[in-house]
Amino acid sequence: MKLPHCSLRRIACAVASTVTLASPVAHAATAAEIASAQALVDQMPPSATLRKIAENGAIVLGAREASIPFSYMVKQQPTGYSYAIALKVVDEVKRRLKMPNLAVRNVVVTSANRISYVVNNQVDLECGSTAHLAERDPLVAFSNSFFQYGIRMAVKRKSGIRDYADLAHKTVATTAGTSDERILRQMTKDRKLDMRIISARDHGEGFAALKNDRAVAFVMDDPLLYGQIALQGKARDDYRVTGESLGNETYGCMMRKGDPVFKRIVDDVIANMQRSGEAAKLYEAWFMQPIPPDGVNLQFPMSAEMKALFANPNDRTLD
């Protein structure tokens, strides 16, 4: 959903100075396991990612702090719909490399730095809420899509706001560096709405601007809007998602370019989950049932577009 703040040709400049690590898993690959995995990689079609994983005895996953319910932290450990998909990929890598004790290291990434972390080998796989946009294809590779959504806005019911024309000359929040921000800025220019746009650090901060009346609307991917509203507990009925969709996009897992072997592994895991019905069950668990940490329920039924995606797995962009 987001682009780094530097230009596409200077993507390396976006690397942050520090990396926040979630607590690693307790087990670790033995020296014998690592040596065996390296020998297996030597016999496979070339894959820089699998070689790095085998040599280090670990796979590094990019995780988000508050991209509910896709990838977020509960007691400093990542969880969520997208993170569960990443762990299925880990299981397949363990099987391919015969490394049952392969360590999983989690690096917390933001919307602004996630692409640069993949490009610069700090993260092997990022499954969060990253939109697969054509403009990102020169930078990173995307897996088969695992989610399709629209871009809308959350407002307070009492505001009376129903569509974007109602936002003229008002303050609106979105999340910095996202495709949503770019689309919103272009819309206010094209429609001459003269909106003041708050670019928040993350989704929680963006919704807080709405909650605290610093903004009259929060524009974002609709499942993320439902996620933020669900967190409001008894006050969730004070908000609603409204407005025409400003665009339709898909989420995919992100990995380094130039590694078709590793991409095929990720693609096959996602396609198998979608065709077998496992992905539908995972969707039900994260979008139609109570989720951690507080048992909120997003009540976000699967769309016809999502069902079509599951029936025909692909990595195409919609933009």
C-alpha positions in Angstrom: 0.0 0.0 0.0 2.9 2.3 0.5 5.9 3.6 -1.3 9.1 4.7 0.4 9.8 8.4 0.6 12.7 8.4 -1.8 12.6 8.0 -5.5 12.2 4.6 -7.2 15.8 4.8 -8.5 17.2 5.5 -5.1 15.2 2.9 -3.1 18.3 2.0 -1.0 18.2 5.4 0.7 15.0 4.5 2.5 16.5 1.9 4.8 16.0 2.9 8.4 18.9 3.1 10.8 17.5 0.5 13.2 15.5 -2.7 12.9 13.1 -3.8 15.6 13.0 -7.5 16.1 10.2 -9.5 17.7 11.3 -12.3 20.0 12.8 -15.1 18.0 11.5 -18.7 18.2 13.1 -20.9 20.8 14.5 -23.6 18.4 17.3 -23.2 16.0 18.8 -25.2 13.1 21.8 -27.4 14.0 25.1 -27.1 12.2 24.4 -30.5 10.6 21.0 -29.3 9.5 22.5 -26.2 7.9 25.2 -28.1 6.1 22.6 -30.6 4.7 20.3 -27.7 3.6 23.2 -26.0 1.8 24.0 -29.3 0.0 20.3 -29.5 -1.1 20.3 -25.9 -2.4 23.4 -26.8 -4.5 21.3 -29.4 -6.2 18.3 -27.1 -6.9 17.8 -24.5 -9.5 19.6 -21.3 -8.4 17.7 -19.3 -5.7 19.6 -16.6 -3.8 16.8 -16.5 -1.2 16.9 -20.2 -0.4 20.7 -20.1 -0.3 20.6 -17.2 2.2 18.1 -19.1 4.3 20.1 -22.3 4.3 23.4 -20.5 5.1 21.8 -18.6 8.0 19.6 -21.3 9.4 16.8 -18.8 9.5 14.1 -17.1 7.4 13.4 -13.4 8.0 9.8 -12.3 7.9 8.6 -8.7 7.7 5.8 -8.0 10.2 3.6 -5.0 10.9 2.7 -3.4 14.2 -0.9 -2.5 13.6 -2.2 -3.6 10.2 -5.2 -5.3 11.7 -6.2 -8.1 11.0 -3.5 -8.8 8.4 -0.3 -8.4 10.4 0.0 -6.9 13.8 1.6 -7.4 17.2 0.1 -9.1 20.3 2.4 -9.2 23.3 5.3 -8.3 21.0 4.6 -11.3 18.7 3.2 -11.0 15.2 -0.1 -12.5 14.2 -2.8 -12.0 11.7 -4.3 -13.3 8.4 -1.3 -12.4 6.3 1.2 -13.5 8.8 -0.5 -16.9 8.9 0.1 -17.2 5.1 3.8 -16.3 5.7 4.0 -19.1 8.2 2.6 -21.6 5.6 5.4 -20.5 3.3 7.9 -21.1 6.1 6.5 -24.7 6.5 7.1 -25.3 2.8 10.6 -23.9 3.0 11.3 -26.2 5.9 10.1 -29.2 3.9 12.0 -28.3 0.8 15.3 -27.7 2.7 14.6 -30.5 5.2 15.1 -28.0 8.0 12.5 -28.7 10.7 14.3 -26.5 13.1 14.6 -23.5 10.7 14.4 -20.4 12.8 11.9 -17.6 12.1 13.1 -14.1 12.7 10.5 -11.3 12.6 11.5 -7.8 11.6 9.0 -5.0 12.3 8.5 -2.9 9.1 6.5 0.1 8.4 4.6 1.3 5.3 7.5 3.6 4.5 10.4 1.2 4.8 9.0 -2.2 3.9 10.0 -2.1 0.3 13.6 -1.0 1.0 14.0 -3.8 3.7 13.1 -6.4 1.0 15.4 -4.8 -1.6 18.3 -4.6 0.8 18.1 -8.3 1.9 16.9 -7.4 5.5 13.6 -9.2 5.0 13.1 -12.4 2.9 9.3 -12.3 2.8 6.8 -9.6 3.7 3.2 -10.7 4.0 1.2 -7.8 5.4 -1.0 -5.3 3.7 1.2 -4.3 0.8 -0.7 -3.4 -2.4 0.6 -5.0 -5.6 0.9 -1.9 -7.8 2.5 -1.9 -11.3 4.8 0.9 -10.3 6.4 -1.4 -7.6 7.2 -4.2 -10.0 10.6 -2.7 -11.0 11.6 -2.8 -7.3 10.3 -6.1 -5.8 8.5 -9.3 -6.8 4.9 -10.0 -5.6 3.3 -13.3 -5.0 -0.2 -14.4 -6.1 -2.7 -12.0 -4.5 -4.3 -13.1 -1.3 -6.7 -10.2 -0.8 -8.7 -7.8 -3.0 -10.3 -4.6 -1.6 -11.5 -1.1 -2.3 -10.3 2.3 -0.9 -13.0 4.2 1.0 -13.3 6.3 4.2 -14.4 5.9 7.8 -16.4 8.8 9.3 -18.4 9.4 12.4 -22.1 8.7 11.9 -23.1 12.0 13.4 -21.0 13.9 10.9 -23.5 13.3 8.1 -20.6 12.8 5.6 -21.6 10.3 2.9 -19.2 10.9 0.0 -16.1 12.8 -1.0 -17.9 16.0 -2.0 -18.8 16.4 1.6 -15.1 16.7 2.5 -14.6 19.9 0.6 -12.5 22.4 2.7 -12.3 19.9 5.6 -9.4 18.0 7.2 -9.0 14.4 6.2 -6.5 11.8 7.4 -4.8 9.0 5.6 -1.5 7.0 6.1 1.8 8.4 4.9 3.4 6.9 1.8 0.4 4.8 0.8 -1.2 4.5 -2.6 -4.3 5.8 -0.8 -2.5 9.0 0.1 -1.5 9.5 -3.5 -5.0 8.8 -4.8 -6.5 11.1 -2.2 -4.2 14.0 -3.1 -4.9 13.6 -6.8 -8.7 13.4 -6.1 -8.8 16.6 -4.1 -6.8 18.4 -6.8 -9.0 17.0 -9.7 -12.3 17.7 -8.0 -11.0 21.1 -6.5 -12.1 20.0 -3.0 -9.3 22.0 -1.2 -9.0 19.4 1.6 -6.3 19.6 4.2 -4.7 16.1 4.4 -3.1 14.7 7.5 -0.5 12.0 6.6 -0.3 9.8 9.6 2.6 7.5 10.5 0.4 4.4 10.7 -3.2 3.3 10.5 -3.8 3.6 14.2 -2.6 7.2 14.2 -4.7 8.0 11.2 -7.8 6.7 12.8 -7.0 8.5 16.0 -7.2 11.8 14.0 -10.8 10.9 13.2 -11.5 9.7 16.7 -10.2 12.9 18.3 -11.9 15.2 15.7 -8.7 16.4 14.2 -10.0 15.0 10.9 -13.5 14.4 9.7 -12.6 11.2 7.8 -9.9 8.6 7.6 -9.3 7.3 4.0 -7.8 3.8 3.7 -8.2 0.3 2.4 -11.7 -0.8 3.5 -10.7 -3.9 5.4 -8.2 -1.8 7.4 -11.0 0.7 8.2 -13.2 -2.2 9.5 -10.2 -3.3 11.6 -9.8 0.1 13.2 -13.5 0.4 13.8 -13.6 -3.0 15.4 -11.0 -1.9 17.9 -13.4 0.8 19.3 -15.4 -1.7 21.3 -18.8 -0.3 22.4 -18.1 2.9 20.4 -17.8 1.0 17.1 -21.3 2.0 16.2 -20.3 5.6 16.3 -18.4 5.0 13.0 -19.2 3.8 9.5 -17.4 3.1 6.3 -18.8 5.1 3.4 -18.1 6.7 0.0 -17.5 5.4 -3.4 -14.4 3.2 -3.8 -11.5 5.4 -5.1 -9.9 2.3 -6.6 -9.6 -1.5 -6.3 -6.3 -3.1 -5.4 -4.8 -6.4 -4.2 -2.4 -7.4 -1.5 0.4 -9.8 -2.2 3.5 -11.1 -0.3 6.6 -9.2 -1.2 10.0 -10.7 -1.9 13.2 -9.8 -3.8 13.2 -9.7 -7.6 15.1 -12.1 -9.7 14.4 -15.3 -7.7 11.7 -17.2 -9.7 12.4 -20.4 -7.7 11.4 -18.8 -4.4 8.5 -16.9 -5.9 7.1 -20.1 -7.3 7.2 -21.6 -3.8 5.3 -18.7 -2.4 2.8 -18.6 -5.3 2.2 -22.4 -5.0 1.5 -22.2 -1.3 -1.1 -19.4 -1.8 -2.7 -21.0 -4.8 -3.0 -24.4 -3.0 -4.5 -22.7 0.1 -7.1 -20.9 -2.1 -8.0 -23.9 -4.3 -8.2 -26.3 -1.3 -10.6 -24.1 0.8 -7.9 -23.5 3.4 -7.7 -19.8 2.5 -11.5 -19.5 2.9 -11.3 -21.0 6.4 -8.5 -18.6 7.2 -10.6 -15.7 6.0 -13.5 -16.8 8.1 -11.2 -17.0 11.2 -9.8 -13.5 10.8 -12.7 -11.5 9.3 -15.9 -13.2 10.6 -14.9 -14.4 14.1 -13.4 -12.8 17.2 -9.7 -12.2 16.9 -6.9 -11.5 19.4 -6.2 -9.8 21.7 -9.6 -8.6 22.7 -12.0 -10.8 20.8 -13.3 -8.1 18.4 -15.1 -9.3 15.3 -14.7 -7.3 12.1 -17.9 -8.8 10.6 -16.4 -8.3 7.1 -17.9 -11.0 4.8 -16.0 -12.2 1.8 -16.8 -10.3 -1.4 -17.6 -11.8 -4.7 -14.3 -10.5 -6.0 -12.4 -12.4 -3.3 -14.2 -15.6 -4.1 -13.3 -15.1 -7.8 -9.7 -14.5 -6.8 -9.6 -17.7 -4.8 -11.1 -19.7 -7.7 -8.4 -18.3 -10.1 -5.2 -17.6 -8.2 -3.0 -15.0 -10.0 -0.4 -12.3 -9.4 -2.0 -9.6 -11.7 -2.3 -6.0 -10.6 -5.6 -4.1 -10.9 -4.1 -0.7 -11.5 
